[in-house]
């Protein structure tokens, strides 16, 4: 039965392509897996006392943004009657979001496109909050994510990806999120770490990654999911999607090798952290151009993404801000590199691999004006995200109960314990003791002092001591 309020019927001449629907839904799952990838990547780079809270914050970002996206996020970004700057409330609570053709493709329904784009919206603030790692309170951060998604992400997404947006009409090219995802999150990360201030001990203490294996795991999940992020943006299982997969893989590989070798010349070590950082930089750089450039260009994207982002990490030392996990250097700078290179290397022939998309190409195709469009996108996205984020955080910081910065005691103890009451790791301290045969009293010894004595092994957790007699127990 037809319902004019919720519009449950579909257009009579619309028949979704089952293959494309399946491809986009699979890509949705791939993008989702990137979120715990970000969590593990960030967790490994932080100290162990903050490891669990960073993974949890990334997962909470999915939950908060999914609700926000259902309430009004999708409508603000992709309503079909949007203005040049932001959408309206036609599709709040997913009203009229069901089986009609989507705004982006006539082969997939609104609902499929909505859940796919929800994953992009969810991962973006998860990227941004990494700059405030080890000193941010969880509840205010979740409120910030909701507000930021509404006032920043949804607006920029409308500019770039909604056919009514000013950038889309200007001719800007952004296949999978150079500006809406990476530049916006990187600019927000810069404002975020400035408002929060530096970690205690910044500049004197050494903040080393506590678990490089977690960084490798996070990079693996990100690389894997990025195929759905870039390739899935074709919204169809066609040759253009295959090209996006291919250039994504090449750029990631070249970016990882470039960053690792740049660090090797200084340290003479093949650093896993360097390779992972370069891989992510290569993935970020290729994102806006992944549906517009060919494989030779992907090498250039990966090289410049890996090398320039490597040097951009030093900006936090030069300007003295504490971007704990280098979000600005990798995502904002990497996104800008990708946007500009897209203006140079975009090709008509690559875009037309799907047999429907027609563009004027970039400088490589004689359209030098495209670089100007790409620079405009980048500057507008950065300026809007940084300024609005700064205002949001400033107002929250002045509001009782909503200050994002934790107190010094909580920071020293670690956010896992103070904010969550749980820890990623529960350590057991061990002591070797010898028993005096005269009075049977245990006595602690250093390992080098225990030769030739009867050894017992004792473990201590908190203040409790238990003694195990007999052979040494390991």
Wavefront OBJ file of the C-alpha trace (Angstrom):
o trace
v 0.000 0.000 0.000
v 1.265 3.459 -0.878
v 2.032 5.898 1.939
v 2.398 9.496 0.796
v 4.069 10.509 4.064
v 6.974 8.084 4.002
v 7.033 7.440 0.267
v 7.499 3.681 0.533
v 6.908 3.197 -3.189
v 9.731 3.480 -5.680
v 9.844 5.130 -9.059
v 7.932 2.840 -11.463
v 10.744 2.808 -14.009
v 13.565 2.308 -11.495
v 15.113 -1.125 -11.121
v 18.297 -1.175 -9.006
v 21.262 -3.043 -10.413
v 21.736 -5.979 -8.043
v 25.454 -6.208 -8.813
v 26.062 -2.543 -8.065
v 23.982 -2.737 -4.888
v 26.029 -5.712 -3.708
v 29.274 -3.952 -4.604
v 28.373 -0.815 -2.654
v 27.149 -2.764 0.375
v 30.395 -4.741 0.404
v 32.333 -1.493 0.145
v 30.323 -0.203 3.105
v 31.626 -3.060 5.232
v 35.178 -2.389 4.025
v 34.997 1.265 5.051
v 33.559 0.257 8.444
v 36.588 -1.941 9.145
v 38.787 1.127 8.695
v 37.443 2.579 11.949
v 38.969 -0.067 14.254
v 41.979 0.230 11.938
v 42.309 3.873 12.954
v 41.795 2.828 16.576
v 44.599 0.274 16.557
v 46.890 2.601 14.606
v 46.372 5.372 17.159
v 46.487 2.981 20.095
v 49.863 1.611 19.078
v 51.331 5.107 18.709
v 50.206 6.171 22.206
v 51.462 5.057 25.601
v 50.042 1.851 27.049
v 48.008 3.626 29.740
v 45.891 5.275 27.008
v 45.722 2.390 24.534
v 42.188 1.179 25.207
v 40.566 4.619 25.337
v 41.771 5.474 21.824
v 40.310 2.308 20.319
v 37.077 2.915 22.221
v 36.801 6.539 21.072
v 37.055 5.441 17.444
v 34.327 2.847 17.911
v 32.155 5.356 19.752
v 32.569 7.684 16.788
v 30.741 5.123 14.644
v 27.884 4.940 17.127
v 27.499 8.694 17.629
v 27.774 9.599 13.951
v 25.441 6.785 12.878
v 22.723 8.290 15.083
v 23.534 11.818 13.916
v 23.507 10.674 10.276
v 20.057 9.132 10.762
v 18.665 12.185 12.535
v 19.784 14.845 10.059
v 23.354 14.301 8.845
v 22.429 12.566 5.604
v 19.764 15.168 4.887
v 22.149 18.075 5.480
v 24.727 16.572 3.133
v 22.707 14.851 0.411
v 19.129 16.122 0.294
v 18.125 16.421 -3.347
v 16.949 20.016 -2.953
v 20.032 21.270 -1.124
v 21.416 24.772 -1.555
v 24.965 25.485 -2.737
v 26.230 25.359 0.834
v 24.149 22.917 2.872
v 21.186 20.597 2.553
v 17.814 20.892 4.210
v 15.734 18.715 6.526
v 13.726 16.887 3.843
v 15.240 13.533 4.808
v 15.506 13.784 8.604
v 15.134 10.401 10.303
v 15.634 8.888 6.827
v 12.198 10.061 5.678
v 11.855 9.264 1.961
v 15.198 7.432 2.059
v 14.375 4.013 0.755
v 14.074 2.671 -2.778
v 14.176 5.679 -5.103
v 17.285 6.327 -7.232
v 20.078 7.899 -5.182
v 21.400 11.380 -5.775
v 24.775 9.988 -6.856
v 23.817 7.030 -9.077
v 20.707 5.932 -10.898
v 21.657 2.297 -10.335
v 21.545 2.158 -6.530
v 18.722 3.167 -4.135
v 18.828 6.029 -1.660
v 19.121 3.695 1.319
v 22.206 1.924 -0.046
v 23.938 5.222 -0.775
v 22.970 6.588 2.653
v 24.517 3.736 4.637
v 27.650 3.794 2.469
v 28.169 7.509 3.056
v 27.465 7.016 6.762
v 30.764 5.164 7.062
v 32.660 8.143 5.580
v 30.957 10.443 8.061
v 31.834 8.107 10.956
v 35.539 7.745 10.252
v 36.234 11.459 9.720
v 35.898 12.678 13.355
v 37.661 9.503 14.504
v 40.662 10.710 12.507
v 40.470 14.233 13.909
v 40.418 13.403 17.612
v 43.757 11.606 17.392
v 45.606 14.907 17.771
v 44.264 15.251 21.319
v 45.273 11.759 22.369
v 46.220 11.064 25.995
v 44.532 14.170 27.431
v 40.890 14.253 26.261
v 37.776 13.437 28.279
v 35.431 10.940 26.652
v 31.969 12.455 27.252
v 32.782 15.965 25.968
v 34.573 14.367 23.018
v 31.415 12.490 22.038
v 29.382 15.703 22.245
v 32.020 17.413 20.110
v 31.803 14.638 17.503
v 28.030 15.117 17.190
v 28.272 18.897 16.872
v 31.292 18.812 14.558
v 29.676 16.302 12.209
v 26.632 18.572 11.930
v 28.356 21.924 11.485
v 31.511 20.913 9.623
v 31.488 17.511 7.933
v 27.928 17.612 6.577
v 28.429 21.109 5.195
v 31.700 20.355 3.406
v 30.326 17.055 2.072
v 27.422 19.021 0.563
v 29.839 21.433 -1.150
v 31.873 18.677 -2.737
v 29.597 15.689 -3.356
v 26.058 17.009 -3.615
v 25.371 17.929 -7.281
v 23.919 21.220 -5.993
v 27.069 22.132 -4.015
v 29.125 25.132 -5.049
v 32.336 23.147 -5.517
v 30.614 20.458 -7.568
v 29.167 23.167 -9.815
v 32.511 24.957 -10.029
v 34.109 21.794 -11.362
v 36.142 20.543 -8.412
v 37.201 16.898 -8.573
v 37.216 14.850 -5.370
v 36.493 11.200 -5.941
v 36.565 9.796 -2.420
v 37.145 12.496 0.182
v 40.338 14.532 -0.111
v 38.569 17.607 1.270
v 35.485 16.312 3.158
v 37.401 13.568 4.977
v 41.114 14.315 5.099
v 41.534 18.082 4.903
v 38.547 18.678 7.167
v 39.750 16.156 9.771
v 43.352 17.391 9.587
v 42.309 21.030 10.006
v 40.016 20.061 12.889
v 42.882 18.104 14.461
v 45.057 21.222 14.391
v 42.394 23.315 16.140
v 41.730 20.451 18.557
v 45.306 20.115 19.790
v 45.728 23.898 20.062
v 42.626 24.274 22.253
v 43.495 21.273 24.427
v 47.083 22.377 24.909
v 50.164 20.214 25.185
v 50.478 17.015 27.116
v 52.272 17.359 30.435
v 55.917 16.591 29.836
v 55.764 17.621 26.170
v 59.205 18.757 25.125
v 60.945 17.021 28.023
v 59.537 13.501 28.248
v 59.923 10.999 25.452
v 56.571 9.852 24.057
v 57.291 6.577 22.271
v 54.783 4.231 20.600
v 54.053 1.453 23.052
v 53.023 -1.242 20.554
v 54.290 -1.184 16.977
v 52.447 -4.444 16.305
v 49.182 -2.543 16.876
v 50.338 0.087 14.382
v 50.952 -2.636 11.807
v 47.563 -4.184 12.519
v 45.864 -0.810 12.179
v 47.661 -0.121 8.899
v 46.617 -3.530 7.577
v 42.961 -2.856 8.360
v 43.189 0.631 6.846
v 44.859 -0.570 3.650
v 42.310 -3.348 3.311
v 39.334 -1.086 3.969
v 40.624 1.682 1.719
v 39.733 -0.410 -1.330
v 36.096 0.061 -0.346
v 36.760 3.705 0.479
v 38.216 4.592 -2.934
v 37.028 1.801 -5.213
v 33.561 1.790 -3.702
v 33.178 5.474 -4.579
v 32.642 4.402 -8.185
v 29.282 3.090 -6.860
v 29.455 0.308 -9.422
v 31.540 -2.791 -10.005
v 33.069 -1.506 -13.232
v 36.460 -0.812 -14.800
v 36.688 2.586 -13.128
v 36.359 0.913 -9.725
v 39.081 -1.545 -10.724
v 41.356 1.352 -11.660
v 40.625 3.017 -8.311
v 41.597 -0.212 -6.532
v 44.808 -0.413 -8.535
v 46.022 3.156 -8.069
v 45.136 2.975 -4.363
v 47.391 -0.049 -3.917
v 50.255 1.476 -5.902
v 50.160 4.810 -4.075
v 50.071 3.106 -0.676
v 53.049 0.951 -1.592
v 55.144 3.813 -2.940
v 54.215 6.050 0.000
v 55.292 3.429 2.524
v 58.597 2.747 0.807
v 59.338 6.458 0.372
v 58.794 7.369 4.033
v 60.712 4.319 5.248
v 63.712 5.042 3.033
v 63.754 8.717 3.999
v 64.030 7.666 7.633
v 66.536 4.923 6.791
v 69.034 7.470 5.503
v 69.056 9.005 9.000
v 68.722 5.999 11.308
v 70.038 3.161 9.111
v 67.049 1.093 10.286
v 64.028 -0.204 8.386
v 61.340 1.173 10.674
v 57.900 -0.429 10.719
v 56.437 2.824 12.065
v 57.945 4.736 9.143
v 56.541 2.288 6.610
v 53.072 2.398 8.167
v 53.049 6.206 8.327
v 54.085 6.440 4.672
v 51.496 3.887 3.623
v 48.714 5.931 5.216
v 50.108 9.109 3.646
v 50.045 7.428 0.225
v 46.474 6.291 0.778
v 45.407 9.782 1.813
v 47.095 11.429 -1.163
v 45.478 9.178 -3.786
v 41.985 9.478 -2.303
v 40.710 12.544 -4.237
v 42.198 11.388 -7.545
v 41.585 7.646 -7.311
v 38.772 7.695 -9.885
v 40.475 10.172 -12.203
v 44.125 9.141 -12.608
v 46.024 6.216 -14.088
v 48.732 3.973 -12.682
v 51.817 6.086 -13.614
v 50.300 9.045 -11.758
v 49.710 6.824 -8.701
v 53.491 6.505 -8.303
v 53.761 10.301 -8.189
v 50.931 10.539 -5.654
v 52.592 7.970 -3.399
v 56.048 9.552 -3.662
v 54.959 13.088 -2.900
v 52.469 11.931 -0.277
v 55.136 9.928 1.540
v 57.922 12.525 1.259
v 56.058 15.792 1.897
v 54.023 14.366 4.790
v 57.262 13.049 6.274
v 58.679 16.555 6.386
v 55.326 18.021 7.474
v 55.599 16.073 10.744
v 58.339 18.532 11.724
v 55.874 21.425 11.589
v 54.610 20.591 15.075
v 58.123 21.123 16.428
v 58.640 24.313 14.441
v 55.323 25.875 15.481
v 55.311 24.187 18.910
v 51.909 22.474 18.970
v 51.257 18.976 20.284
v 49.558 16.966 17.541
v 50.048 13.707 19.394
v 49.523 11.354 16.436
v 50.483 13.589 13.469
v 46.943 13.872 12.130
v 47.504 17.307 10.592
v 50.730 16.319 8.856
v 49.350 13.129 7.311
v 45.705 13.903 6.636
v 45.497 17.648 6.017
v 48.801 17.990 4.176
v 48.278 14.655 2.403
v 44.772 15.670 1.331
v 46.048 18.955 -0.095
v 48.793 17.153 -2.002
v 46.218 14.767 -3.451
v 43.857 17.576 -4.459
v 46.571 19.517 -6.281
v 47.997 16.448 -8.015
v 44.462 15.538 -9.115
v 44.292 18.913 -10.835
v 47.442 17.988 -12.730
v 46.940 14.309 -13.554
v 43.152 13.852 -13.890
v 42.277 12.318 -17.255
v 39.056 12.252 -19.226
v 39.727 8.689 -20.328
v 40.048 7.381 -16.753
v 36.845 9.065 -15.580
v 34.998 7.669 -18.600
v 35.941 4.089 -17.758
v 32.467 3.821 -16.221
v 30.967 4.891 -19.594
v 29.002 7.722 -17.963
v 31.324 10.264 -16.277
v 32.628 13.092 -18.447
v 35.146 15.653 -17.169
v 37.500 18.152 -18.781
v 40.491 16.462 -17.187
v 43.445 18.167 -15.536
v 46.588 19.868 -16.729
v 47.667 16.597 -18.337
v 44.655 16.915 -20.653
v 45.306 20.606 -21.293
v 42.839 21.904 -18.671
v 45.214 23.931 -16.511
v 42.300 25.722 -14.797
v 41.543 22.522 -12.890
v 44.464 23.211 -10.557
v 42.790 26.449 -9.504
v 39.559 24.620 -8.734
v 41.438 22.078 -6.637
v 43.331 24.738 -4.705
v 40.037 26.548 -4.032
v 38.532 23.351 -2.639
v 41.522 22.791 -0.399
v 41.709 26.308 1.008
v 37.950 26.570 1.576
v 37.789 23.168 3.280
v 40.762 23.914 5.519
v 39.644 27.414 6.499
v 36.046 26.426 7.216
v 36.942 23.316 9.214
v 39.670 24.988 11.270
v 37.659 28.114 12.109
v 34.366 26.387 12.938
v 36.142 23.655 14.923
v 38.057 26.257 16.905
v 34.814 28.103 17.736
v 33.043 24.872 18.764
v 35.898 23.853 21.045
v 36.347 27.320 22.507
v 32.670 27.509 23.463
v 32.699 23.979 24.868
v 35.799 24.750 26.895
v 34.041 27.731 28.477
v 30.902 25.722 29.280
v 30.869 24.100 32.748
v 31.185 20.338 32.462
v 32.114 20.313 28.776
v 35.820 21.100 28.944
v 37.611 18.519 26.836
v 40.918 18.564 28.732
v 41.339 16.108 31.596
v 43.087 17.106 34.824
v 46.769 16.496 35.428
v 46.253 13.585 37.823
v 44.003 11.745 35.370
v 46.461 12.384 32.565
v 49.325 11.016 34.633
v 47.385 7.907 35.615
v 46.177 7.313 32.061
v 42.767 7.713 30.488
v 42.101 3.968 30.392
v 41.914 3.911 34.175
v 40.445 7.341 34.912
v 37.921 7.639 32.076
v 36.992 3.983 31.538
v 37.944 2.094 34.698
v 39.498 -0.559 32.458
v 42.925 -1.109 31.008
v 44.258 -2.552 27.793
v 46.907 -4.430 29.791
v 46.944 -5.745 33.340
v 50.564 -6.096 34.439
v 51.783 -8.662 36.926
v 54.993 -7.773 38.717
v 57.284 -10.655 39.614
v 59.888 -11.077 42.358
v 62.363 -13.848 43.060
v 62.745 -14.731 46.724
v 64.900 -17.083 48.754
v 63.754 -18.771 51.951
v 66.032 -18.581 54.998
v 66.275 -22.209 56.255
v 66.659 -21.013 59.889
v 63.418 -19.063 60.237
v 61.613 -19.860 56.949
v 61.266 -16.137 56.224
v 61.239 -15.148 52.517
v 63.857 -12.662 51.369
v 63.872 -10.871 47.987
v 66.950 -11.179 45.782
v 68.161 -9.721 42.538
v 68.594 -12.360 39.798
v 72.380 -12.230 40.028
v 72.238 -12.968 43.752
v 70.234 -16.162 43.570
v 72.795 -18.669 42.311
v 73.318 -21.578 44.667
v 70.220 -20.863 46.753
v 66.839 -22.483 47.019
v 64.587 -20.247 44.891
v 60.954 -19.616 45.209
v 58.889 -17.509 42.894
v 56.505 -14.919 44.216
v 54.084 -12.745 42.332
v 52.675 -9.536 43.607
v 49.594 -7.718 42.437
v 48.884 -4.514 44.312
v 50.105 -5.162 47.881
v 49.358 -8.890 48.118
v 52.268 -11.358 48.151
v 51.935 -15.062 47.440
v 54.770 -17.521 47.609
v 55.040 -20.656 45.529
v 57.416 -23.236 46.934
v 59.363 -25.883 45.141
v 61.076 -25.563 41.766
v 61.411 -22.132 40.104
v 58.131 -21.377 38.369
v 57.946 -19.295 35.191
l 1 2 3 4 5 6 7 8 9 10 11 12 13 14 15 16 17 18 19 20 21 22 23 24 25 26 27 28 29 30 31 32 33 34 35 36 37 38 39 40 41 42 43 44 45 46 47 48 49 50 51 52 53 54 55 56 57 58 59 60 61 62 63 64 65 66 67 68 69 70 71 72 73 74 75 76 77 78 79 80 81 82 83 84 85 86 87 88 89 90 91 92 93 94 95 96 97 98 99 100 101 102 103 104 105 106 107 108 109 110 111 112 113 114 115 116 117 118 119 120 121 122 123 124 125 126 127 128 129 130 131 132 133 134 135 136 137 138 139 140 141 142 143 144 145 146 147 148 149 150 151 152 153 154 155 156 157 158 159 160 161 162 163 164 165 166 167 168 169 170 171 172 173 174 175 176 177 178 179 180 181 182 183 184 185 186 187 188 189 190 191 192 193 194 195 196 197 198 199 200 201 202 203 204 205 206 207 208 209 210 211 212 213 214 215 216 217 218 219 220 221 222 223 224 225 226 227 228 229 230 231 232 233 234 235 236 237 238 239 240 241 242 243 244 245 246 247 248 249 250 251 252 253 254 255 256 257 258 259 260 261 262 263 264 265 266 267 268 269 270 271 272 273 274 275 276 277 278 279 280 281 282 283 284 285 286 287 288 289 290 291 292 293 294 295 296 297 298 299 300 301 302 303 304 305 306 307 308 309 310 311 312 313 314 315 316 317 318 319 320 321 322 323 324 325 326 327 328 329 330 331 332 333 334 335 336 337 338 339 340 341 342 343 344 345 346 347 348 349 350 351 352 353 354 355 356 357 358 359 360 361 362 363 364 365 366 367 368 369 370 371 372 373 374 375 376 377 378 379 380 381 382 383 384 385 386 387 388 389 390 391 392 393 394 395 396 397 398 399 400 401 402 403 404 405 406 407 408 409 410 411 412 413 414 415 416 417 418 419 420 421 422 423 424 425 426 427 428 429 430 431 432 433 434 435 436 437 438 439 440 441 442 443 444 445 446 447 448 449 450 451 452 453 454 455 456 457 458 459 460 461 462 463 464 465 466 467 468 469 470 471 472 473 474
